[in-house]
């Protein structure tokens, strides 16, 4: 089954800033790796959110970063 990973850059007030990047993964583990790499590798002033959907378009999970890196 193919999974789609959509990476959105988030601006102020939670609004997407630019066109999303789209990647395709062969399985859920690959999708999680892509999501973590893209979100955790972003610069601190450019937060990103990854949304993973399955072949039918149903959302599997959303990744916004590691809990230990959350800003307070």
Long-range contacts (C-beta under 8 A, 24 or more apart in sequence): 1-27, 1-54, 1-55, 2-26, 2-54, 2-55, 3-27, 3-28, 3-30, 3-31, 3-52, 3-53, 3-54, 3-55, 3-60, 4-52, 4-53, 4-54, 5-31, 5-34, 5-35, 5-38, 5-50, 5-51, 5-52, 6-50, 6-51, 6-52, 6-53, 7-35, 7-38, 7-39, 7-48, 7-49, 7-50, 8-48, 8-49, 8-50, 8-51, 9-42, 9-46, 9-47, 9-48, 10-47, 10-48, 10-49, 25-52, 28-52, 28-60, 31-60, 32-61, 32-63, 35-61, 35-63, 36-63, 39-63, 39-64, 39-65, 40-65, 40-66, 40-69, 44-71
